[in-house]
């Protein structure tokens, strides 16, 4: 890309790309404020959430103008498809006397307001180098805002004298995007600045993050080595360095954790790693078993998109989903969730499509597109299919789905023109 020549299309791409990272920055600011200022009260926390949502909606609304100008047909088809799916799901829930308010709040709202716009925005970015560089440029601010939540960690140890259980799930996933951006820069350019940022982010994940974040980093390193497109010499160097890092982590984790404990710190993730309990399910095996039982009760049509929350709650607790004690439960496995949504056949087919899309990354020639896909796949797709869920709720999944769809359709056009 010639940085001295910025076309109208490039400017629009910059705005679209900024909207994507803006979503995560505001999400991180919202989470960090509530994590640090724990005495604000429910009303003020709600006001902060509303303000955050409004800011994001304004940016999405502005960017959707460019999306509609570039791809009006894709916008119409996407919204029509999900509107039909949700109408059918609502009808299924009404037929089964299940409350639809849970479906509307926990699934449909997120799909229509966040998931689809984010996916359509990344689909509309033409210059993927602009996309990557915009994400990288603002990743440092995203990282800094997210890292500010560490105040709560130190406060819990020194002020509240909490000795165990210190971890923050949202902190982990919000920090992963900038962390993997910086790790990619270290892989490709050995930038000292990014090495410093990366070191801070990795330590922060270890002391305050979750074990799933470590899995995401490992997935990225594996995919980067296998499909990153480095030449043979560089690839071998990366393999050797990665192996040494893994060995160093394995042998250093216990000693590092002992030093933390002796200094008065604690880390749930390191504690689980050093005690050999990283694979403990934390109750998720029971939820998956309940999900399997529910799937076999409705193997053909499932419970509709968003219908799994209510039935899983009732199965797990024996209480009505209308109960004041209702809490959103999920299978913690994307494949099981899709089967609960659409039945065994359609759920399996959708899972196969998602899994197959992962292997398409290998065929992507543009290195910026490939890098963004690897990052999104590492944070959202593989974890969501295996130990997570939220396939049609998490905007990060929409980013991957629509970006790979954009690449696939462009590839088909190129093949047609070459015939």
LINFENTA-V679649 format. One record per backbone hydrogen bond with DSSP energy under -1.0 kcal/mol. NH is the residue of the N-H (numbers start at 1). CO is the residue of the C=O. If there is no record, write none. Layout:
nh:NH co:CO
nh:NH co:CO
//
This chain:
nh:5 co:2
nh:11 co:7
nh:12 co:8
nh:13 co:9
nh:14 co:10
nh:15 co:11
nh:16 co:12
nh:17 co:13
nh:18 co:14
nh:19 co:15
nh:20 co:16
nh:21 co:17
nh:22 co:18
nh:23 co:19
nh:24 co:20
nh:25 co:21
nh:26 co:22
nh:27 co:23
nh:28 co:24
nh:29 co:25
nh:30 co:26
nh:31 co:27
nh:32 co:28
nh:33 co:29
nh:34 co:30
nh:35 co:31
nh:36 co:32
nh:37 co:33
nh:38 co:36
nh:45 co:41
nh:46 co:42
nh:47 co:43
nh:48 co:44
nh:49 co:45
nh:50 co:46
nh:51 co:47
nh:52 co:48
nh:53 co:49
nh:54 co:50
nh:55 co:51
nh:56 co:52
nh:57 co:53
nh:58 co:54
nh:59 co:55
nh:60 co:56
nh:61 co:57
nh:62 co:58
nh:63 co:59
nh:64 co:60
nh:67 co:63
nh:68 co:64
nh:69 co:65
nh:70 co:66
nh:71 co:67
nh:75 co:71
nh:76 co:72
nh:77 co:73
nh:78 co:74
nh:79 co:75
nh:80 co:76
nh:81 co:77
nh:82 co:78
nh:83 co:79
nh:84 co:80
nh:85 co:81
nh:86 co:82
nh:87 co:83
nh:88 co:84
nh:89 co:85
nh:90 co:86
nh:91 co:87
nh:92 co:88
nh:93 co:89
nh:94 co:90
nh:95 co:91
nh:96 co:92
nh:97 co:94
nh:98 co:93
nh:104 co:100
nh:105 co:101
nh:106 co:102
nh:107 co:103
nh:108 co:103
nh:109 co:104
nh:111 co:107
nh:112 co:108
nh:113 co:109
nh:114 co:110
nh:115 co:110
nh:116 co:111
nh:118 co:114
nh:119 co:115
nh:120 co:116
nh:121 co:117
nh:122 co:118
nh:123 co:119
nh:124 co:120
nh:131 co:127
nh:132 co:128
nh:133 co:129
nh:134 co:130
nh:135 co:131
nh:136 co:132
nh:137 co:133
nh:138 co:134
nh:142 co:138
nh:143 co:139
nh:144 co:140
nh:145 co:141
nh:146 co:142
nh:147 co:143
nh:148 co:144
nh:149 co:146
nh:150 co:147
nh:151 co:148
nh:152 co:149
nh:154 co:150
nh:155 co:151
nh:156 co:152
nh:157 co:153
nh:158 co:154
nh:159 co:155
nh:160 co:155
nh:162 co:156
nh:167 co:165
nh:168 co:208
nh:172 co:168
nh:173 co:169
nh:174 co:170
nh:175 co:171
nh:176 co:172
nh:179 co:175
nh:180 co:176
nh:181 co:177
nh:182 co:178
nh:183 co:179
nh:184 co:180
nh:185 co:181
nh:186 co:182
nh:187 co:183
nh:188 co:184
nh:189 co:185
nh:195 co:191
nh:196 co:192
nh:197 co:193
nh:198 co:194
nh:199 co:195
nh:200 co:196
nh:201 co:197
nh:202 co:198
nh:203 co:199
nh:204 co:200
nh:205 co:201
nh:206 co:202
nh:207 co:203
nh:208 co:204
nh:209 co:205
nh:215 co:211
nh:216 co:212
nh:217 co:213
nh:218 co:214
nh:219 co:215
nh:220 co:216
nh:221 co:217
nh:222 co:218
nh:223 co:219
nh:224 co:220
nh:225 co:221
nh:226 co:222
nh:227 co:223
nh:228 co:224
nh:235 co:231
nh:236 co:232
nh:237 co:233
nh:238 co:234
nh:239 co:235
nh:240 co:236
nh:241 co:237
nh:242 co:238
nh:243 co:239
nh:244 co:240
nh:245 co:241
nh:246 co:242
nh:247 co:243
nh:248 co:244
nh:249 co:245
nh:250 co:246
nh:251 co:247
nh:252 co:248
nh:253 co:249
nh:256 co:252
nh:257 co:253
nh:258 co:254
nh:259 co:255
nh:260 co:256
nh:261 co:257
nh:262 co:258
nh:263 co:259
nh:264 co:261
nh:265 co:260
nh:268 co:166
nh:271 co:267
nh:272 co:268
nh:273 co:269
nh:274 co:270
nh:275 co:271
nh:277 co:272
nh:280 co:277
nh:284 co:281
nh:287 co:283
nh:288 co:284
nh:289 co:285
nh:290 co:286
nh:291 co:287
nh:292 co:288
nh:293 co:289
nh:294 co:290
nh:295 co:291
nh:296 co:292
nh:298 co:294
nh:302 co:298
nh:303 co:340
nh:304 co:341
nh:307 co:304
nh:311 co:307
nh:312 co:308
nh:313 co:309
nh:314 co:310
nh:315 co:311
nh:316 co:312
nh:317 co:313
nh:318 co:314
nh:323 co:320
nh:326 co:323
nh:334 co:384
nh:335 co:385
nh:337 co:333
nh:338 co:334
nh:339 co:335
nh:340 co:336
nh:341 co:337
nh:342 co:338
nh:343 co:339
nh:344 co:299
nh:347 co:343
nh:348 co:344
nh:349 co:345
nh:350 co:346
nh:351 co:347
nh:352 co:348
nh:353 co:349
nh:354 co:350
nh:355 co:351
nh:356 co:352
nh:357 co:353
nh:358 co:354
nh:361 co:358
nh:363 co:360
nh:364 co:361
nh:370 co:366
nh:371 co:367
nh:372 co:368
nh:373 co:369
nh:374 co:370
nh:375 co:371
nh:376 co:372
nh:377 co:373
nh:378 co:374
nh:379 co:375
nh:380 co:376
nh:381 co:376
nh:382 co:377
nh:384 co:380
nh:385 co:381
nh:386 co:382
nh:387 co:383
nh:388 co:383
nh:393 co:390
nh:394 co:390
nh:397 co:394
nh:398 co:394
nh:399 co:395
nh:400 co:396
nh:401 co:397
nh:402 co:398
nh:403 co:399
nh:404 co:400
nh:405 co:401
nh:406 co:402
nh:407 co:403
nh:408 co:404
nh:409 co:405
nh:410 co:406
nh:411 co:407
nh:412 co:408
nh:413 co:409
nh:414 co:410
nh:415 co:411
nh:416 co:412
nh:417 co:413
nh:418 co:414
//
